[in-house]
Amino acid sequence: MSYDILAFDPVTVVDADFPAWWEVQSQWPEDHSYDNPEVTTASLRAFYDELIQAFPPMNGPGAPAEDAWRSDAALESRLSDYSIGTSLIYGAFAWSQAGTARATFTALAAKHGVAAALVSDDGSILRPTETRPQIVCLCGSARFVEEFRAVNRDLTLAGAIVVAPAELEHAGGQNTDEQKAALGVLHLAKIDLADRILVVNPGGYIGESTRREIRYAQQTGKPVEYTEALDGVVTP
């Protein structure tokens, strides 16, 4: 089972007609190979070229050699299956990558002016606007410094504004209890600024302070996503 999301040319169909349009498109009726980005629009092609830097295709142009991904578990987990039409790109990602894939996909869609349909979520459609880039707040344990840096880099390159926990403890010594409390309040303010929350949770780990942040985000109506799929619902 995969985590699926669709990018499409926003002028192709209005939201009210999307279900009927997608029912036809999902039969893949076009007479061409669906792994060739040259068949799609310039905006979708630019979107795809950046997306595959983070999530390479399993097949077709740009796919890594088999010996490369078989010797690299991290690369293998990011391999994704794409179907490319004249006005759409359908991506199927590993569930373990769902949170990062969704955040990267939607940020790149906004950057390149294409629409996104959250097929494996609630089916909602995100259309490009002329406003600022999406703001994503990262939450998670301070122990995952390298993972935070990697996610921050991927989202920033995708065109998102990223706010994340400070790395002060790693710049010289432990923080005092007062400093920790102040940093906790400051991070809640970062959540207030964000459009969505991405929890960095390698191995599924979510600590107590992160649970408090998740609860706060949910109470303020912010969407909460995870870099690794959860076995069940998080109870903050």
N, C-alpha and C positions, 0 to 999 in steps of 0.2 A: 504494500500500500504506500502511496506517495502523497506528499503535500503539493497540491496543484494550484497554480495561479496563472492568470491570463493577462497579457498586455495587448491592447488593440488601438488602432487609429481612432481617436475620439470623434472624428467627423463621420465615421462609418455608420454608427447606430446611436439612437437616443436610448436612455435608460428604459423607457416603457416598452420599447421593441427589442430590448436585448435578449430576453429568454427565447423568443422565436428565432432571432438571428443566430444565437449560439447553438440552438438545436440543429440548424442547418450546417453551420460551420464545423460542429463536432463530428460530422460525418466525413469530414476531410474531402470535399467534392472537387477541389481544384486539381487540374491536370498538370502536376509538377511534383518534384521531390519535396518533401516537407522538412528536409534538414539543410536547405540551402538559404542562407540569409539574403542572398542577392534578389530573391523574389519579392521581398517586402518593401515597405516605405523607407525613406531615408531616416526618418526619426526613429522608427522601430529598429532599423539596422544599427544606428548609433547606440541606442539603448542596449541592444543585444551584445554589441562589441564590448561594452563595459561590463555587462552582467557576467559574461563568460570568463572575465578575469578572476572573479570570485567563485563562480560555479561553472566549470568547464563542461562542454557537451560530451555525452557518451559516444555520440556518433557524428559523422559528417565533418565539414570543415572546422578546424580548430580543436578537434578532439585529441586529447593526449594519447601517446602511444601506450599500448597495454602494459608493457614492462614498467612504464613510469608510474601508473596508478597502482599496479599490483604490489609495488615495493614501497608505496606511500599511503598509509591508512588514512591520513588526513585528506589527501587528494581524492582518494576513492570515495570517501563519505560526501564529498562535494560534487561529484559527477552527477549531472542532471540530464534529463531527457527533454528535448525541445521539439515542438512541432511548429513550423514556420509557414504562415500563409501570406497572401498578398496584403492583408490588413491586420494580422494578428501574430502573436508569438505565445504559445502555450508552454509553460514550464512545469515539469514534474520533478520535485526535489525529495531527497531522503527526509523522512519524518524527523530524524535526529537534527536536521538543519532547518526545521520549519521556521523558528523564530528569526534567525539570522537571514534566511532566504526571503522571508516576507518583508523584513525591514529594508534589506538591500534592494529588492525588487521594486517596492513602492517608492523608495527614495529616488531610484534611477528613473522610474516612470515619470515622477514629478519633474525631475531634472530635464528630461528629453521631451516633455510635453505629450506623453501618451497616457492613455487611460489604463487602469488595472481593475480586474474583477477578481475578488477573493473567493475563488471557486471552492476551496476546501474549508473555508471559514463560513461566513454567513451569506456569501454570494454578493456582498455589497460592492458597489462600483466606485472607484476613486478616480475623479477626473482632474486633469491638470488645471492649475489656476495661475494667475499672474502675481501671486503673493510670494512671501519669503520661502526659503527651503524648509523642509520638515525638520522639527527639533526632536531629537531622540535622547532620552535620559537613560543612562546605564545604571543598573543596580546590581548588587551582588557582594559576595565576600571579598574583603581586601586581600585575601590570600591568592586571588586569581589575577594578579597584576599583569602577567603576560597575555592572558586571555582577554582582559579588558583592552589592552593596547591593540591586539589584533582586531577585535570587533570595532573599536574606535576608528582604526585605520580603514577598514572595509567600508564603514558607513560614511566616513568623511569623503573618501574617494567616490562614493556613490552620490554625493551631493547633499548629504544631510548635515545639519548642525548638531554636534554631539556634545552633551554635557555628561560628566562622569564624576565618580567620587575622587577626592583629592588623594594623592599618593604621599602625603606628608610623612607617614610613618616610615616610608622607605627612603626618605631623604635625610634621615638622621635621627634615630632614637624613637622612643615611644611617646605617644601623646598623653597628656594628663586626662583625668576623667572630665574636667571642665572643657578641655579642648574637644574631646570626643563628643560630648553633648552638643557643643556649638556646631561641630561639623555635621552631626545628625540633623539639626534644625536647618542648616544650610542646604543639606541635600534634599530635604523636603521642599525647600524653595525652588531647587532645580527641577523637581518633579512638577511643581506648579507651572514652570515655564514651558515644559515639554508638551508635544502633541501626543506622544506615545512613550511607553516605558519598555525597555528591553532588559530582562534579567539575565545576567551572565551566570549560568549554573552548570559548569562542567560536572559530569557524573550525576546530575540531578540535585546537587547540593544547594539547599536554601537555608541560610542561618536565621537566627531570631531577628537580628536587626533588619535583614532583607525582608523578612515576613512583615515587619512593621511598615516598611516602605511600600510593599505590595498592597497592604491594607489601606494605607493612606491614598495611594494612587487610585485604587478601586473606589474609595469613598468620594474622590473628586472626579470620577468619571473618565479617568485616563485608561486607554487600552493597554493591557499588560501582556507582553510576549516573552518568550524564553528562548535562549540559544539552544537548549536541548529539550526535546519533547518530554513531557511529564507522564508518569504512569497513571496519575489521577489528578483530581482537582486540588490545588494548593489551598489549605485552610490557614490563612494568616493568623 
